[in-house]
Amino acid sequence: MGSTRRLATLVLAAASLAAAALPGPLAAQDTHRAILVDKLDAELARLAQAFHGVAGLQAVDLVSGETFSVDADLVFPQGSAIKIPLLLELFRRETESPGFLAQRRAITDAVRTGGSGVLQHLGDGGTEMSLEDLAVFMIVYSDNTATNLLVDAVGMDAVNAFMAELGAPRTLFQRKMIRPDASVRGEENLSTPAEAAALMVRIAGCDLPLSAPACARVKEILTLPKGGAFRDPVPSSVPVAWKPGGVEGVATAWGIVGLPDRPYVLTVMTNYGGDGDALIRAVQSAVYDYFSRLDRSTDYGVRVPLRVLPESRRQRSGGGSE
């Protein structure tokens, strides 16, 4: 558990002790919530410790700002999750220069890249796509040809400068997709659970130097359907804006889960082998279980229909998607 989480726990514990002397909902909510918090903390620590490799994670309550973390400041290779920072830079450029994403690129043998995605199978020069459509292929299909074309369009230095501007200086785009020689040289794409979570919090709240339509489109693209370990434990009715990443020995996921009354952010990162997808699935299951217990709950832990909650609470559903 990180220092931020320890401080949050101490504050919640102090509030619980103070509230215990008071009648009414405050005492009921804080005392019982502290028990749920302790259970989730213990389960996340257990899962990370049992993982056969190294794991870090961070979950953020988008309503209260409360944070749960395990080794969230460790730097991990990202695999395809690094495509989220590239997506943000593309829409920053669109905000500054409207029409930028309408530019088109030809899919040719010269630009084709192996690995994930479908563009590697198209004919030489038979297709042109807009940068925005390439961004959709990059996120939904994790297409590496699309990604490398988009890197050429904006440059890795611009992505890294934007991440530093957003307070994520250790989130670094340092090589194109499918470049094992560059990886051996240490030119790895990197981030931390804490920085990735902070970026997803910004996306959830549109707290970005992007136009409102650009921010909405970023969330829309991230929410387009795709399956995987991060998505599987969440009911299909709940929107999830996310991107996984994986290379041999590494599994990562960054996402926003749009529970109607209790949206949250979760980032999970692993390296040095182990079944990273199994860990991501288990962490998501534990975190979703916790937040689903808070979703639509009264101060006494009774779940009520969303329609009877105050308007301010019913509007929280915007946290996960448009």
ZIFENCOR-V723870 format. One record per residue. N is the residue number from 1. RES is the residue in three letters. PSI is psi in radians with two decimals (* if undefined). Layout:
n res psi
N RES PSI
N RES PSI
//
This chain:
n res psi
1 MET 2.25
2 GLY 2.98
3 SER -0.65
4 THR -0.77
5 ARG -0.69
6 ARG -0.74
7 LEU -0.76
8 ALA -0.68
9 THR -0.74
10 LEU -0.73
11 VAL -0.78
12 LEU -0.69
13 ALA -0.74
14 ALA -0.73
15 ALA -0.65
16 SER -0.74
17 LEU -0.74
18 ALA -0.69
19 ALA -0.43
20 ALA -0.45
21 ALA -0.10
22 LEU 2.54
23 PRO 2.86
24 GLY -2.97
25 PRO -0.54
26 LEU -0.82
27 ALA -0.75
28 ALA -0.79
29 GLN -0.91
30 ASP -0.73
31 THR -0.80
32 HIS -0.67
33 ARG -0.66
34 ALA -0.62
35 ILE -0.77
36 LEU -0.70
37 VAL -0.80
38 ASP -0.69
39 LYS -0.76
40 LEU -0.74
41 ASP -0.82
42 ALA -0.70
43 GLU -0.71
44 LEU -0.72
45 ALA -0.69
46 ARG -0.78
47 LEU -0.77
48 ALA -0.72
49 GLN -0.61
50 ALA -0.26
51 PHE 2.35
52 HIS 1.28
53 GLY -2.67
54 VAL 2.38
55 ALA 2.56
56 GLY 2.67
57 LEU 2.77
58 GLN 2.36
59 ALA 2.45
60 VAL 2.20
61 ASP 2.01
62 LEU -0.09
63 VAL -0.90
64 SER -0.34
65 GLY -0.04
66 GLU 2.47
67 THR 2.40
68 PHE 2.33
69 SER 2.64
70 VAL 2.04
71 ASP 0.80
72 ALA -0.20
73 ASP 0.04
74 LEU 2.53
75 VAL 2.26
76 PHE 2.57
77 PRO 2.61
78 GLN -0.32
79 GLY -2.47
80 SER -0.14
81 ALA -0.38
82 ILE -0.19
83 LYS -0.31
84 ILE -0.85
85 PRO -0.66
86 LEU -0.73
87 LEU -0.76
88 LEU -0.74
89 GLU -0.66
90 LEU -0.76
91 PHE -0.37
92 ARG -0.73
93 ARG -0.67
94 GLU -0.65
95 THR -0.71
96 GLU -0.60
97 SER 1.40
98 PRO 2.35
99 GLY -0.14
100 PHE -0.77
101 LEU -0.13
102 ALA -0.19
103 GLN 2.58
104 ARG 2.62
105 ARG 2.45
106 ALA 2.47
107 ILE 1.86
108 THR 2.94
109 ASP -0.55
110 ALA -0.48
111 VAL -0.08
112 ARG 2.44
113 THR 2.48
114 GLY -2.90
115 GLY -2.54
116 SER 2.76
117 GLY 2.93
118 VAL -0.31
119 LEU -0.37
120 GLN -0.30
121 HIS -0.03
122 LEU 2.80
123 GLY 2.83
124 ASP 1.94
125 GLY 0.20
126 GLY -0.18
127 THR 2.44
128 GLU 2.49
129 MET 2.59
130 SER 2.77
131 LEU -0.62
132 GLU -0.73
133 ASP -0.65
134 LEU -0.63
135 ALA -0.65
136 VAL -0.81
137 PHE -0.65
138 MET -0.72
139 ILE -0.83
140 VAL -0.73
141 TYR 0.04
142 SER 0.70
143 ASP 2.14
144 ASN -0.56
145 THR -0.81
146 ALA -0.77
147 THR -0.83
148 ASN -0.60
149 LEU -0.67
150 LEU -0.63
151 VAL -0.77
152 ASP -0.56
153 ALA -0.54
154 VAL -0.48
155 GLY 2.42
156 MET -0.61
157 ASP -0.66
158 ALA -0.70
159 VAL -0.82
160 ASN -0.65
161 ALA -0.68
162 PHE -0.70
163 MET -0.74
164 ALA -0.72
165 GLU -0.60
166 LEU 0.08
167 GLY 0.40
168 ALA 1.15
169 PRO -0.32
170 ARG 0.06
171 THR 1.84
172 LEU 2.24
173 PHE 1.92
174 GLN -0.13
175 ARG 2.73
176 LYS 3.02
177 MET 2.56
178 ILE 1.07
179 ARG 1.25
180 PRO -0.58
181 ASP -0.69
182 ALA -0.67
183 SER -0.73
184 VAL -0.62
185 ARG -0.01
186 GLY 0.14
187 GLU 1.21
188 GLU 2.66
189 ASN 2.18
190 LEU 2.74
191 SER -3.13
192 THR 2.72
193 PRO -0.65
194 ALA -0.80
195 GLU -0.74
196 ALA -0.71
197 ALA -0.72
198 ALA -0.68
199 LEU -0.72
200 MET -0.60
201 VAL -0.74
202 ARG -0.73
203 ILE -0.77
204 ALA -0.70
205 GLY 0.10
206 CYS 0.66
207 ASP 1.15
208 LEU 2.67
209 PRO 0.96
210 LEU 2.70
211 SER 2.77
212 ALA -0.76
213 PRO -0.63
214 ALA -0.76
215 CYS -0.74
216 ALA -0.67
217 ARG -0.66
218 VAL -0.86
219 LYS -0.66
220 GLU -0.79
221 ILE -0.77
222 LEU -0.41
223 THR -0.15
224 LEU 2.47
225 PRO 2.33
226 LYS 2.45
227 GLY 2.97
228 GLY 3.09
229 ALA -0.61
230 PHE -0.64
231 ARG -0.60
232 ASP -0.72
233 PRO -0.14
234 VAL 2.29
235 PRO 2.56
236 SER -0.37
237 SER -0.24
238 VAL 2.12
239 PRO 2.47
240 VAL 2.09
241 ALA 1.96
242 TRP 2.93
243 LYS 2.23
244 PRO 2.91
245 GLY 2.56
246 GLY 2.28
247 VAL 2.99
248 GLU 2.17
249 GLY -0.07
250 VAL 2.39
251 ALA 2.35
252 THR 2.83
253 ALA 2.36
254 TRP 2.33
255 GLY 2.87
256 ILE 2.20
257 VAL 2.06
258 GLY 0.97
259 LEU 2.37
260 PRO -0.70
261 ASP -0.09
262 ARG 1.08
263 PRO 2.64
264 TYR 2.83
265 VAL 2.50
266 LEU 2.31
267 THR 2.39
268 VAL 2.35
269 MET 2.44
270 THR 2.70
271 ASN -3.12
272 TYR 0.65
273 GLY -2.75
274 GLY 2.94
275 ASP 1.49
276 GLY -0.67
277 ASP -0.67
278 ALA -0.70
279 LEU -0.79
280 ILE -0.77
281 ARG -0.75
282 ALA -0.72
283 VAL -0.81
284 GLN -0.70
285 SER -0.79
286 ALA -0.75
287 VAL -0.73
288 TYR -0.70
289 ASP -0.75
290 TYR -0.91
291 PHE -0.51
292 SER -0.43
293 ARG -0.53
294 LEU -0.48
295 ASP 2.18
296 ARG 0.35
297 SER 2.51
298 THR 3.13
299 ASP -0.31
300 TYR 0.17
301 GLY 0.27
302 VAL 2.26
303 ARG 2.32
304 VAL 2.80
305 PRO 2.54
306 LEU -0.61
307 ARG -0.37
308 VAL -0.07
309 LEU 2.75
310 PRO 2.65
311 GLU -0.66
312 SER -0.58
313 ARG -0.62
314 ARG -0.43
315 GLN -0.12
316 ARG -0.34
317 SER -0.26
318 GLY -0.15
319 GLY -0.46
320 GLY -0.56
321 SER 3.02
322 GLU *
//
